[in-house]
């Protein structure tokens, strides 16, 4: 049996090892498919149903942040800065947890569209822990300008990878929710990445 790399089909091996060029797991040549290609997964045309998992999760994070904000309002300690920080904390922690459920699968999926992960496969293993650190830092209110600047840079850079992939009109899964919940890599993903970058910028320079 021959095994090949999904991203570099010219790489072949007699064993299911990793590709020396990108680090992805080799797959059987006869069943070679782009692991995170929407059409290969039988999802066909995109509909609003494809976005339900993402909408529900972000909606719940917002509701929790809003509930905490209402409590702060009653206590007389409400600020928009705290509201945004709570939402961002929830976002980073929840999204990091989904990625950590299948760290290997996330790294392989992230490699298909992130600019840095394509050059250094190991970044896909590190990225969920970066999000986890951002979330924990905001929970304990440790948000110096350096942390906010790092959040802006990381999320913006991730967004650029999505932008390039979309500009090529390639249909792939976004692994922002790990590998268990399949979300299309579309403009929604773009808004998600740049939206979080914008919130970090808002906290850094406005609030």
Steps between C-alpha positions, in 0.01 A plus 500: 500500500614851417444796727511860377475848650166681443685830452804361314385201287853456369604379848448124515583234758430138579409597857235741642765740628506880488584713200858635528390823330200600708459248780153380397407134544532303177184329375435208266561600141177339382297707742687826457270790573542844649419426862317825562345556158125565527405313187697192607304498825172501307380833629424632153364854475524714810179592681419679823499162676876473455542797731271386783781358723703821474195724554383304806841500666571869439144583607544314829831674565333836439206415729736405783697823454173695494375328817821589682468854366144530639625381838776761489241762407298419811816519711595831344824366352398462136734620225504424128862401543402222742217387271730468200773336711254240631381419149856466372595283799210267430582491130865408551431239769216325316670499162827380654321215676348371175842506335664317790250214475681387186830686493646285223194536280491875557867537404444307178194707413656834596791420272268513198440876529713673764807677363735423789378141549573432133862599557533346846261211567566516876322835524171314469580321826589825675214721380227355729722565802547860386122541496479331840757742641311800358176378657649434842681835496170680439318297767747613766500852353866478398469699180794738461545670165748231397236225535243699303756574231587128482131410466462751218804366314415131543136536394584733209768264373260207520243705311742572217546126446122461468484801266758351265327161498163662423652715225599176327138379536608178663242330724646363820385439855588757760642328807426794732270260686742211474419191295179391673280782375537558126481867405562624143798726438308803374464874555345419839839367609657818366264717705570286806880543479506868408210568740702373795799700377279810487378444857859471623582822316194667655613409852855607420432849367139601579365354825 
